[in-house]
Amino acid sequence: MNTTYSVWEAENTHHSINRAKERAGLNKKKAEKMMELARERGIGYEECKWSLDRNFLISRTTDTTVAIAYNGYCFIFDRETCKCITMYLLPKTFGKKKTFYQSGKRKDGRYELMYA
């Protein structure tokens, strides 16, 4: 995320620290480090390659917040202060070009893979 406020020493909310402990198993110091790296290296919806990923991040972005994907998690940051509000896991299909649904056996005995 290339922003001018990424150099700030932004404090994260207590809620985001608690969610990092709960969902990622990180202590406070590692959670703050991960949120700092998400500010610097994470990708927003402008940088997503596929429309499915882009639409996922757009749906989480509002006028006052921005959704950033980093290291398998979606971080929600405040636009003005750059504080992390919360974080949660990205869907398993995020970043994958094809989504595997199932494999089935056809009548002729061959297997086929079904993709979205």
N, C-alpha and C positions, 0 to 999 in steps of 0.2 A: 504494500500500500504506500505509494509515493505521495506523502503529504508533508506540509510544512510543519505540522505539530508533532511529527513522530519523534522529534528530538526532545520533546518535553519529558520531564519525569512525572508522568501521569500516574496518579494513585488509582488503583482499581477499587471497585465497590466491594463491600463485605460479602454481598450476595455472590459475586463472581468468584471470589476466593473459595467460598463454601461449595459452590457448584463444581469447581475444579477439584476440590478434595473428594467430593461425592462421585463425580462422573469419571474423573481421570486418575484418581488416587494420588494426587500430588499434594505436597505440603505447601505452605504459604510462599516460601522462597522460590520453589520450582514453578509454582503456578504463576507468580508475577513475572518470572523469566519467560515462561511460555507465552504469556499475554504480550510482553514486550516484543518478542520475536514475531508474534502474529501481527502486531502493528507494523513492523518493518517489512516482513517477508510475505505476509498473507496476500491472497488474491481476492479482489472484489468482483462484482458481477461484470464490470467492464472488461476484465481480463479473462473471463471464462471462454473456453473454446466451443462448448456445446450448449445448445439452447436449453436443454433440460437442467443443467447446472446453473446457467444464468437465471432461469426463471425461479429456481429454488432460492437463490440469494436475493433476487429482486423481491420475492414475496416476504422475505425477512427484513428488508430495508424499508425504513420510513423516512419522513422529513427530518427527524431528529436523531435517528440511529443509522448505522451502516453495518451490514453483515459481511464478515471476512472469513474465508475458508483457509484453515492452516492446520496441517498435521492431523487430519482426520476429524477436526472439530470445527464448528461454526461459532465464531466469536461475534458478539453484538457489542459494538462500540458507540459511544455518544459522539456525534459529529463535532460539537464545539470543544468539549474538554478532552476528548479521546480516552475517556475512562471506559474500561471494560464493564459492561452491565451484566452479562451472563454468557455462558458457553454451553454447548451441547454437541453430541455426536452428529456427524454428517451421515446422511443415508449411505447404505452400502453401495448404491449405484452411482454415487457422486464421483465424477472423474472417469467413469467407464464409458467407452463409446457404445458398447452393446450391452444390453441387459439380458442375461441368461434366464430363461423361464423354466424350461424343462427339457428332458430328452424323451423321445417317444419311439416306439418300435412300429415301423410301418408294416403294411400287409405283406410286402415282399421280403421281410426279414431284416432289412437294413435299419439302422438307427439314424434318426435325424435330430439335429439340435434346433431348437426354436429360439429365435432372438426377437427382441422388440425392435 
